[in-house]
Amino acid sequence: MEPDRVAAPRPATSRLRPLAAPVVNCVVLRAETRLEVLLWQRRQEPEAGAWALPGGFVERGESLEGAARRHLLEKVGVEQIAHLEQINTTSASPQADASWIIDTTYLALVPNTAKSNLPPDTSWHPVEALPEVAFGHHEAVASAHQRLSGKLSYSNIAFALMPPRFTLKELAQVYAAVLGSRVSPTHLGRVLTRDGVLAPTGAQRSAGRAGGRPADEYAFEHGQLVISRPLAAFRTLVRSAPPFA
């Protein structure tokens, strides 16, 4: 009779795997006459003096969105976030004695009238003229800009960039800031009203000292993201002319 065979012990590979450390970073955008992103300047190495996206580690038991909102409030004083969505997740190769970083990037939109108590090391920067940016975060800013530009053509995403009431001229100015090209207020209002995402409030804005006719005030029908043109989401984002010119 052959003796019982004893299975060879499996190598403890799990002990050799570095722990994964979840991180969130936020591309916070606002728009009025230009599209701007919120960045903070690093004081310590690595990349001391460069600018970075606000964010940080996710605590145990905390959701990714919860961590994003916490870091925005605690680190850069941003509380009024009208829209928040994930745009990408990447992982960084671990170095010696370092955790594996799993980085989730969020797009955060704030109205151009939102007030925040920014710390001294934090400020708004034009998206088209970024300072020296740390950790390749300029790529995340570009991705967020592209996501926002695309959604303008098939959703009401601009609600997150506007105050509760506004004129068509003010709305067109925000569209132009994001798209980088002129936008007709009249045509824009006609398209968004037809799509059922925009409606006049019945109120008018005084022309002030400049004179002229009072401007009608408008408001978005919904305070959250609504897809108004589902099929447009599948079209290419590169066009020969802007959709609202």
C-alpha positions in Angstrom: 0.0 0.0 0.0 1.3 3.4 -1.0 1.6 6.0 1.7 -0.8 8.9 1.6 0.6 11.7 -0.5 0.8 15.0 1.1 0.0 18.0 -1.1 2.8 20.5 -1.4 2.0 23.8 0.3 1.0 26.6 -2.1 3.2 29.6 -2.1 1.7 32.4 0.0 1.4 34.7 -3.1 -1.2 36.9 -1.3 1.5 38.0 1.2 3.6 39.2 -1.7 0.9 41.3 -3.3 1.0 45.0 -2.3 -2.2 46.4 -0.8 -4.4 48.5 -3.0 -5.0 52.1 -1.9 -8.1 53.7 -3.4 -7.7 57.4 -4.3 -10.1 60.0 -5.7 -9.3 63.1 -7.6 -11.7 65.8 -8.8 -11.7 67.9 -11.9 -13.8 70.8 -10.7 -15.0 73.0 -13.5 -17.0 76.3 -13.7 -17.7 78.5 -16.7 -18.7 82.1 -17.4 -16.6 83.9 -20.0 -14.1 81.1 -19.9 -13.9 77.5 -18.7 -11.8 77.2 -15.5 -10.6 74.3 -13.3 -9.8 74.4 -9.6 -6.2 73.4 -8.7 -4.1 73.5 -5.5 -0.4 74.1 -5.3 1.8 71.4 -3.7 4.2 72.4 -1.0 6.0 69.1 -0.6 7.7 66.6 -2.8 7.0 64.9 -5.1 6.5 67.7 -7.6 6.6 70.5 -5.0 5.4 73.8 -6.5 3.3 72.1 -9.2 -0.5 72.3 -9.3 -2.7 69.3 -8.8 -6.4 68.2 -8.7 -8.0 68.2 -5.2 -8.5 64.7 -3.8 -7.0 62.1 -1.6 -7.3 58.6 -0.1 -10.7 56.9 0.4 -11.3 55.9 4.0 -12.3 52.4 5.1 -16.1 52.0 4.6 -16.4 55.2 2.6 -17.9 55.3 -0.9 -15.9 56.8 -3.8 -18.4 59.6 -4.2 -18.5 60.3 -0.5 -14.7 60.6 -0.5 -14.8 62.9 -3.4 -17.3 65.2 -1.7 -15.4 65.1 1.6 -12.1 66.1 0.0 -13.6 68.9 -1.9 -15.2 70.3 1.2 -12.3 69.8 3.6 -9.4 70.6 1.4 -10.6 73.3 -1.0 -13.9 74.5 0.6 -16.2 73.5 -2.3 -19.6 72.6 -1.0 -22.1 73.5 -3.7 -21.5 70.7 -6.3 -24.3 70.7 -8.8 -23.2 67.6 -10.7 -20.7 64.8 -9.9 -19.8 61.8 -12.1 -16.9 59.4 -12.6 -14.9 59.8 -15.8 -12.0 57.4 -15.4 -10.2 54.9 -13.2 -6.5 54.1 -13.5 -3.9 52.1 -11.5 -0.3 52.9 -10.9 2.5 50.3 -10.8 3.7 49.9 -7.2 7.2 50.8 -6.2 9.2 49.2 -3.5 7.4 49.2 -0.2 4.5 51.2 -1.8 0.8 50.5 -2.1 -0.8 49.9 -5.5 -2.7 53.2 -6.2 -6.2 52.8 -7.8 -7.1 56.4 -8.8 -10.7 57.3 -9.7 -11.2 60.7 -11.3 -14.5 62.6 -11.0 -15.9 65.5 -13.0 -17.5 68.0 -10.6 -19.5 71.0 -11.9 -20.3 74.1 -9.9 -22.5 77.1 -10.9 -20.6 80.2 -11.8 -22.4 82.0 -8.9 -21.4 79.4 -6.3 -19.4 80.9 -3.5 -16.6 78.9 -1.9 -14.0 79.6 0.8 -10.8 78.7 -1.0 -7.6 78.2 1.0 -4.6 80.4 0.0 -2.9 77.5 -2.0 -6.0 77.0 -4.2 -7.2 79.0 -7.2 -9.1 78.8 -10.5 -7.1 78.4 -13.7 -8.2 78.7 -17.4 -8.4 75.2 -18.9 -6.7 76.5 -22.1 -3.8 77.9 -20.1 -2.9 75.5 -17.3 0.1 76.1 -15.1 2.7 73.3 -14.4 0.5 70.4 -13.4 1.6 67.4 -11.2 1.1 63.7 -11.7 -0.2 64.0 -15.3 -3.4 65.6 -14.1 -3.6 67.7 -17.2 -4.8 64.6 -19.0 -7.7 64.3 -16.5 -8.6 67.9 -17.1 -8.6 67.3 -20.9 -10.8 64.2 -20.5 -13.3 66.1 -18.2 -13.4 69.0 -20.7 -14.2 66.6 -23.5 -16.9 64.8 -21.5 -18.6 68.1 -20.7 -18.4 69.4 -24.3 -19.9 66.2 -25.6 -22.8 66.2 -23.1 -23.7 69.7 -24.0 -25.0 68.4 -27.3 -27.3 65.7 -26.0 -28.3 66.6 -22.4 -29.1 69.4 -20.0 -25.7 69.3 -18.3 -25.4 73.1 -18.5 -27.9 73.3 -15.6 -24.9 72.5 -13.3 -23.0 75.5 -14.5 -25.8 78.1 -14.3 -27.6 79.9 -11.5 -31.3 79.1 -11.0 -32.4 81.9 -13.5 -30.5 83.3 -16.4 -30.9 85.0 -19.8 -30.2 83.3 -23.1 -27.2 85.5 -23.6 -25.7 84.3 -20.3 -26.4 80.7 -21.2 -24.9 81.1 -24.6 -21.8 82.6 -23.0 -21.3 79.5 -20.9 -21.8 77.2 -23.9 -19.2 79.3 -25.8 -16.7 79.1 -22.9 -16.9 75.3 -22.9 -17.1 74.7 -26.7 -14.5 77.4 -27.6 -16.7 78.9 -30.3 -19.4 81.4 -30.7 -23.0 80.3 -29.9 -26.2 82.0 -31.0 -28.4 82.7 -27.9 -31.6 82.7 -30.1 -30.8 79.3 -31.7 -29.6 77.8 -28.5 -32.8 78.8 -26.7 -34.9 77.4 -29.5 -33.1 74.1 -29.5 -33.2 73.6 -25.7 -36.8 74.7 -25.4 -37.8 72.3 -28.2 -35.9 69.5 -26.4 -38.0 70.1 -23.3 -35.1 71.0 -21.0 -35.4 74.8 -20.9 -38.4 77.0 -20.3 -39.0 80.8 -19.8 -39.8 81.7 -16.2 -42.1 84.6 -17.2 -39.8 87.1 -15.5 -37.6 89.7 -17.3 -34.2 91.2 -16.6 -34.0 94.9 -16.7 -31.8 96.3 -19.4 -30.3 98.8 -16.9 -28.5 101.9 -17.9 -27.6 100.5 -21.3 -31.3 100.7 -22.3 -33.0 98.4 -24.8 -35.6 95.7 -24.4 -35.7 93.7 -21.1 -34.3 90.2 -21.5 -36.5 87.2 -20.7 -35.3 84.9 -17.9 -35.1 81.2 -18.4 -34.6 78.1 -16.1 -33.8 74.5 -16.7 -36.7 72.1 -16.2 -34.7 69.6 -14.1 -32.1 70.0 -11.4 -30.3 66.8 -12.4 -28.9 65.3 -15.6 -31.4 64.5 -18.3 -30.5 63.0 -21.6 -32.5 64.9 -24.2 -31.1 63.4 -27.4 -30.2 59.8 -26.7 -29.0 59.1 -30.3 -26.7 62.1 -30.3 -24.6 60.5 -27.5 -23.3 57.9 -30.1 -22.2 60.5 -32.6 -18.6 61.6 -32.9 -17.6 64.6 -30.7 -15.6 66.1 -33.5 -17.7 68.3 -35.8 -17.0 70.7 -38.6 -19.1 73.4 -36.9 -20.5 73.8 -33.3 -24.1 72.5 -32.9 -25.4 75.8 -31.5 -23.8 78.3 -33.8 
